[in-house]
Each structure stands twice: as C-alpha cells, then as structure tokens.
C-alpha cells in the first residue's frame, strides 16, 4: 500500500504563469511559500521558509489564473511528481512539483469579492 498526498497552506510568491498547450489544455504554474517559526534556546524567534512549485490543469487552472495573485493565501491538495526534461545542452534535469487536485482560495481576493472558495 502507498499514498502520495500533500497538503500545503501558504502564500503565492508571484502571480501565476498561465499557458494553453498546443492541444488546448489550460495549465497554470505558481509558487507557494510556507514558513515555520520557533523560539531557539536563547528565546529568540527564528524562521525558515520553504518554496513549493504548484501545477494546476484544466478548468481549475483557468480559475487560478483569474483569481490568484502574488500574496494570496491558498490551501493546495495534491500529489508530488518529479518530471525529467532536457536543458539546452541536452543534459537531463529533474523538477519536483505538486500536481494540485484541489485549490482553496483563502482570504478576500481583489477579484473574488468573497472570503474564499475552492476549485
């Protein structure tokens, strides 16, 4: 038995990158930052930040493109995928990203006029 599921709650680090593939499929890519704060042994606050690459396909990609902007808080449910590609020199490269199956838009977005919703 195995399970590949990830949950991310964070903020977009930049506006989404929206594209339509040659076969007509919508895809949007964006990065989400998550942070963790704790007190060290000296009682001072420390923080670490992780950045996550998110990819969304289809109608959900269209919705993300319409409503997400830099700084917007999102809750992403998906799975981790690593894909192989070749750079300009023909060398194999790998990218690990989260393929979203659900994106909840949190907070009050400029375009949404709502307190949050999901696709």
Secondary structure, 3 states (H helix, E strand, C coil): CCCCCEEEEEEECCCCEEEECCCCCEEEEEEEEEEEEEECCCCCEEEEEEEEEEEEECHHHHHHHHHCCCCCEEEEEEEEEEEEEECCCCCEEEEEEEEEEEEEEECCCCCCCCCEEEC
